[in-house]
Amino acid sequence: MAFVAESRSVRLAHVAGNATIPTGLAEKTRGAFFMRMVLFIALAAPALGTALMADVVSAQSVAPRTDALSAAEPVAAEQPLGRYGLRLEPAAGRSPRVVVSVHGFNAGRESAERLLGPARGAGLRCGTFAYPNDQPLEKSAELLSEELRRLRLRWPAARVALVTHSMGGLVARACVEDDRLAQGNVSHLIMVAPPTHGSRLAPYAVGTDLWEHWLCRRTGGPYARIRDAIADGLGEAADDLTPGSPFLQRLNARGRNPAVAYTLILGAGGGVTDEQLRWARKRMRRALAGIGARSTAERLDRCLADMDEFVTGRGDGVVAVKRARLAGVDDVVVLPFGHLSVLRGADAGAASRPAPTAADVILQRLRSPAPAGLPKSSAAAKD
């Protein structure tokens, strides 16, 4: 999903014809790019994704491996069963604190792992949790729960801080806020850009498996790529991310875990202004009307009218600030980053008004004490 918002290396066909950009936009072509991107996700992405899904829809998911707790090891691109689970780096000290990153949609452990740099530099033991990023999120939460259970049995004193990016926040919440899955050893949940109430881009994410396993991948033959796409899930995660989905309704109906300290770090660097959005909507309506697709134009225009995900100050390019907030969580920090740029550390404020980065905020929260309500007997109660 993120690629449709931030990858400017893709050259899209200009199906809208030549357009005159209004004054103030000639120097910056974001409005034109945005319009082309909108038309692409509306018209091309579903068709591209369907072509791949038709070949694998009857296949069954491969069960993830759950025996990767002890130490970090390289990810083998040709071994999908070895990609999933919790991996811990060697301990740097005697602290019981463990910091674990949880990646987002159509990503792997190496993406969210970049958020752990400051924690690693501070001497905290770090790890990464990976899961099939296209499967139902409740299954991913069950996998996280199982890994936390195994960690608790091996290291009862460990207190885990989960640092999540995007969809990873929903996976973590589905684990720690469910009495059946919570293991009692999570003390902090720090969520970066979580789509708490979904994302308006989720319905257009059907083509991202094609992007992940065929267009961007440089290794593996057709069998390996199809196999890995099946192991990742069959697109159910995008359904769960759609605003109002049954998964989100169940998840958001739960209360917060009183033994967990919650933090939300939200991005407002969407990169599109209100003027550019209005201009793109106007050009889109003209372009689709010109090919006889008026009903499609009307539906897409209604969607774009609420597309805060793209607008600077109201979204990060994928997740809208208003759809990321979570009831009962007051520790909320809004920073000027984009959904993917935050993973590269490109989220600092302007030089005249320096702002902390997401990594700075993460380290600050990791240094804060665990909630007083963390039950010491929780591990024993689970056995």
C-alpha distance (Angstrom), angle and dihedral (degrees) to the residues before:
residue distance angle dihedral
M1 . . .
A2 3.74 . .
F3 3.79 94.3 .
V4 3.77 93.2 67.3
A5 3.79 89.8 58.5
E6 3.77 104.8 42.2
S7 3.82 112.7 17.9
R8 3.77 105.6 101.5
S9 3.79 92.4 168.8
V10 3.79 91.9 80.6
R11 3.79 112.8 97.1
L12 3.78 107.5 -144.3
A13 3.79 125.1 -164.1
H14 3.79 112.7 -104.1
V15 3.79 97.4 -126.6
A16 3.79 92.7 163.7
G17 3.79 94.7 69.2
N18 3.77 125.3 -131.0
A19 3.80 111.9 -25.6
T20 3.76 132.8 -167.6
I21 3.79 108.9 -130.8
P22 3.82 112.2 -141.4
T23 3.77 122.4 -114.3
G24 3.78 111.7 -71.0
L25 3.79 94.4 30.7
A26 3.78 101.2 68.5
E27 3.80 93.0 88.0
K28 3.78 93.3 46.1
T29 3.76 116.3 45.8
R30 3.76 97.0 -166.4
G31 3.77 91.7 115.3
A32 3.80 92.1 56.0
F33 3.78 91.7 44.4
F34 3.78 90.9 48.5
M35 3.79 92.0 51.9
R36 3.79 91.8 50.6
M37 3.76 91.0 46.8
V38 3.81 91.2 51.6
L39 3.79 91.7 51.0
F40 3.79 90.5 47.1
I41 3.79 95.8 53.0
A42 3.80 91.0 43.2
L43 3.79 98.0 48.5
A44 3.80 110.7 17.3
A45 3.81 110.3 30.9
P46 3.82 97.7 62.9
A47 3.80 91.7 50.7
L48 3.79 93.0 47.8
G49 3.79 92.9 48.6
T50 3.79 93.9 46.2
A51 3.80 91.5 55.8
L52 3.80 90.7 60.6
M53 3.80 97.1 37.7
A54 3.82 92.1 54.5
D55 3.82 89.6 64.9
V56 3.80 96.3 51.0
V57 3.80 106.8 27.5
S58 3.81 93.5 103.8
A59 3.81 94.6 48.8
Q60 3.80 122.6 101.1
S61 3.79 125.3 -124.3
V62 3.78 118.1 -102.0
A63 3.80 114.1 -118.3
P64 3.82 110.6 -111.1
R65 3.77 122.1 -119.5
T66 3.82 114.6 -109.5
D67 3.81 103.4 -174.2
A68 3.82 100.5 87.5
L69 3.81 102.3 99.6
S70 3.76 106.4 110.9
A71 3.81 107.5 66.6
A72 3.77 144.9 -7.4
E73 3.77 117.3 -89.3
P74 3.82 134.6 173.0
V75 3.78 119.0 -85.2
A76 3.79 111.7 -116.1
A77 3.79 108.5 -143.8
E78 3.81 91.3 -155.4
Q79 3.84 94.3 50.2
P80 3.81 108.6 69.5
L81 3.82 93.7 173.5
G82 3.80 89.3 61.8
R83 3.78 95.2 53.0
Y84 3.78 99.1 74.6
G85 3.77 135.9 73.2
L86 3.80 137.1 42.1
R87 3.78 121.7 -43.3
L88 3.78 122.4 -173.9
E89 3.77 127.3 -159.4
P90 3.81 118.8 -132.2
A91 3.80 113.0 -76.9
A92 3.81 114.8 -95.1
G93 3.82 95.0 -164.9
R94 3.77 145.2 -17.4
S95 3.79 98.3 -75.6
P96 3.83 113.7 126.1
R97 3.81 89.5 -144.5
V98 3.80 115.2 112.2
V99 3.82 121.4 -173.8
V100 3.80 114.9 -155.2
S101 3.80 125.7 -175.3
V102 3.81 121.8 -146.6
H103 3.81 117.2 -160.9
G104 3.78 129.4 -142.0
F105 3.79 139.9 -125.3
N106 3.81 118.3 -32.0
A107 3.79 91.1 -3.4
G108 3.79 137.9 106.0
R109 3.76 138.5 -135.3
E110 3.81 91.8 -84.4
S111 3.82 92.2 65.6
A112 3.82 102.3 57.4
E113 3.81 89.5 32.7
R114 3.80 86.8 77.6
L115 3.79 88.9 70.2
L116 3.81 89.8 65.9
G117 3.81 97.4 66.9
P118 3.82 96.9 102.1
A119 3.82 92.4 43.3
R120 3.79 90.8 50.6
G121 3.79 89.9 47.8
A122 3.81 89.6 52.8
G123 3.79 90.2 57.5
L124 3.80 98.1 -105.9
R125 3.78 118.4 145.5
C126 3.78 109.3 -110.2
G127 3.76 137.5 -166.1
T128 3.78 142.4 168.2
F129 3.79 132.7 -127.4
A130 3.81 119.6 -154.3
Y131 3.79 129.1 -175.1
P132 3.82 138.4 171.6
N133 3.78 97.3 -73.3
D134 3.82 98.1 -153.6
Q135 3.81 100.1 45.8
P136 3.84 125.2 97.3
L137 3.80 108.8 -66.5
E138 3.80 93.1 -130.2
K139 3.82 89.1 62.2
S140 3.79 89.6 51.5
A141 3.81 89.6 50.2
E142 3.81 89.2 52.7
L143 3.79 90.2 52.9
L144 3.81 91.0 50.0
S145 3.80 89.9 49.2
E146 3.79 91.6 52.2
E147 3.80 92.0 50.3
L148 3.81 91.7 48.5
R149 3.80 89.2 49.7
R150 3.79 91.7 52.8
L151 3.79 90.2 47.1
R152 3.80 90.3 51.0
L153 3.80 91.7 51.7
R154 3.81 92.5 49.3
W155 3.80 96.3 39.8
P156 3.83 111.6 20.9
A157 3.80 93.8 176.6
A158 3.80 94.9 55.9
R159 3.80 118.1 116.9
V160 3.80 112.5 -161.7
A161 3.79 126.8 -146.9
L162 3.80 110.9 -163.5
V163 3.82 114.5 -151.0
T164 3.78 108.8 -169.2
H165 3.77 137.2 -175.1
S166 3.79 123.6 -151.1
M167 3.82 112.8 -48.5
G168 3.79 89.7 11.5
G169 3.79 87.5 76.1
L170 3.80 90.5 61.4
V171 3.81 91.3 49.1
A172 3.80 90.4 51.1
R173 3.80 93.6 47.1
A174 3.81 91.8 47.7
C175 3.81 85.9 57.5
V176 3.82 104.7 41.4
E177 3.83 95.7 37.8
D178 3.80 94.9 51.8
D179 3.82 114.4 83.3
R180 3.80 89.4 -150.0
L181 3.81 93.0 56.6
A182 3.82 106.7 28.9
Q183 3.81 110.8 105.3
G184 3.80 97.9 -167.3
N185 3.80 95.0 -121.5
V186 3.83 100.1 96.4
S187 3.80 112.5 99.5
H188 3.83 102.2 167.6
L189 3.78 134.7 32.0
I190 3.80 111.9 -169.5
M191 3.80 110.2 -178.4
V192 3.80 122.0 -166.6
A193 3.83 114.2 -160.7
P194 3.81 97.1 -19.9
P195 3.83 116.2 -176.1
T196 3.81 90.5 -135.5
H197 3.79 93.1 167.9
G198 3.79 95.2 25.1
S199 3.77 132.7 -101.0
R200 3.79 129.3 -87.8
L201 3.82 87.1 -134.9
A202 3.81 94.1 62.1
P203 3.84 95.7 89.8
Y204 3.82 89.0 57.8
A205 3.80 95.6 51.0
V206 3.79 95.9 90.8
G207 3.81 93.3 102.5
T208 3.79 96.3 53.2
D209 3.82 95.6 93.6
L210 3.78 87.5 60.0
W211 3.80 87.8 51.2
E212 3.82 94.6 46.2
H213 3.80 101.6 43.0
W214 3.82 103.2 27.2
L215 3.80 114.5 22.2
C216 3.82 100.8 36.2
R217 3.78 100.7 30.4
R218 3.78 118.7 95.9
T219 3.83 101.6 -174.6
G220 3.79 137.3 55.7
G221 3.77 134.1 45.9
P222 3.82 127.9 -101.5
Y223 3.82 93.5 -82.2
A224 3.80 93.5 51.9
R225 3.78 92.4 47.3
I226 3.81 94.4 49.3
R227 3.81 90.5 44.2
D228 3.80 92.0 52.0
A229 3.80 91.3 46.8
I230 3.82 89.9 54.2
A231 3.80 92.2 46.3
D232 3.80 89.2 52.6
G233 3.80 91.4 57.2
L234 3.78 134.5 -98.9
G235 3.78 100.6 -87.6
E236 3.80 98.7 -76.4
A237 3.80 92.0 128.8
A238 3.80 91.4 66.0
D239 3.80 89.3 54.3
D240 3.81 89.8 52.3
L241 3.83 90.0 50.9
T242 3.80 93.8 55.3
P243 3.83 111.5 108.7
G244 3.78 109.9 -100.6
S245 3.82 94.8 17.2
P246 3.82 117.2 155.1
F247 3.82 89.2 -112.9
L248 3.81 93.1 54.8
Q249 3.79 91.9 45.3
R250 3.81 91.3 54.0
L251 3.79 93.6 43.4
N252 3.80 96.8 47.4
A253 3.80 92.2 45.9
R254 3.81 89.0 67.3
G255 3.77 124.6 87.0
R256 3.77 125.3 -119.6
N257 3.80 120.4 -88.4
P258 3.85 105.3 -104.7
A259 3.81 91.3 -151.3
V260 3.82 92.4 59.8
A261 3.83 128.3 77.8
Y262 3.82 107.8 -139.1
T263 3.81 126.9 -153.2
L264 3.80 128.4 178.7
I265 3.81 119.4 -158.9
L266 3.80 108.4 -172.8
G267 3.79 131.6 -171.9
A268 3.80 126.9 -133.9
G269 3.81 100.3 176.4
G270 3.79 97.3 105.4
G271 3.79 93.0 146.3
V272 3.83 99.3 -140.7
T273 3.80 123.4 98.9
D274 3.79 125.9 -144.1
E275 3.81 89.5 -109.8
Q276 3.78 91.9 52.9
L277 3.78 91.1 48.4
R278 3.81 92.0 51.4
W279 3.80 90.8 48.4
A280 3.81 92.3 48.4
R281 3.81 91.3 49.6
K282 3.80 90.8 51.4
R283 3.82 93.7 48.9
M284 3.81 91.5 44.9
R285 3.80 91.7 53.8
R286 3.80 91.1 50.2
A287 3.79 93.8 46.4
L288 3.80 95.7 49.8
A289 3.79 93.1 41.3
G290 3.81 88.0 53.6
I291 3.82 90.8 61.3
G292 3.80 94.3 42.8
A293 3.79 97.1 -101.1
R294 3.79 98.3 125.4
S295 3.81 95.7 140.5
T296 3.81 90.4 51.6
A297 3.80 89.2 49.0
E298 3.80 91.2 52.4
R299 3.80 93.7 49.2
L300 3.79 93.2 46.4
D301 3.80 91.8 46.5
R302 3.80 90.9 54.2
C303 3.79 88.8 51.5
L304 3.80 93.2 48.4
A305 3.79 91.5 49.9
D306 3.82 87.1 70.3
M307 3.80 97.0 35.5
D308 3.81 97.9 122.1
E309 3.80 87.5 148.9
F310 3.83 90.0 85.0
V311 3.80 101.1 39.7
T312 3.79 120.6 100.4
G313 3.79 109.8 -116.0
R314 3.82 92.8 20.5
G315 3.79 104.5 55.4
D316 3.80 146.1 8.3
G317 3.81 97.7 -124.2
V318 3.81 94.6 -86.7
V319 3.82 108.6 31.2
A320 3.81 125.1 43.9
V321 3.78 116.8 -135.9
K322 3.80 91.2 -128.9
R323 3.80 90.8 53.3
A324 3.81 92.8 47.9
R325 3.80 99.0 56.4
L326 3.79 117.2 104.7
A327 3.80 126.4 -150.4
G328 3.78 112.7 -114.2
V329 3.82 95.2 22.3
D330 3.80 114.1 108.9
D331 3.80 98.4 167.5
V332 3.81 96.6 90.3
V333 3.81 124.7 152.2
V334 3.81 121.2 -173.8
L335 3.82 115.6 -160.4
P336 3.84 133.3 175.8
F337 3.79 98.2 -106.0
G338 3.79 134.6 124.5
H339 3.78 123.4 -124.1
L340 3.81 94.3 -102.2
S341 3.79 100.6 22.3
V342 3.81 89.6 67.7
L343 3.79 87.9 66.7
R344 3.80 89.4 56.9
G345 3.79 93.3 48.7
A346 3.82 90.9 -112.9
D347 3.79 94.6 134.2
A348 3.79 104.7 98.0
G349 3.78 120.3 128.4
A350 3.78 126.0 -113.7
A351 3.79 117.4 -67.6
S352 3.80 91.7 -112.0
R353 3.80 91.0 53.3
P354 3.79 107.2 29.3
A355 3.78 113.2 -159.5
P356 3.80 129.7 -169.4
T357 3.76 116.6 -102.2
A358 3.77 123.8 -123.2
A359 3.81 88.2 -105.8
D360 3.82 90.0 55.7
V361 3.79 91.1 52.8
I362 3.79 91.8 46.7
L363 3.80 92.2 54.0
Q364 3.81 91.4 47.3
R365 3.79 91.3 54.0
L366 3.79 92.7 45.0
R367 3.79 88.9 56.6
S368 3.79 91.8 54.1
P369 3.81 117.8 96.5
A370 3.76 121.4 -96.8
P371 3.81 116.7 -99.7
A372 3.78 113.3 -79.4
G373 3.78 88.7 -129.2
L374 3.82 95.0 65.7
P375 3.81 101.4 125.1
K376 3.79 113.8 -127.9
S377 3.77 90.9 -156.1
S378 3.80 96.0 51.1
A379 3.80 93.5 101.6
A380 3.77 92.9 52.1
A381 3.78 91.1 46.4
K382 3.81 90.4 58.3
D383 3.79 96.0 51.2
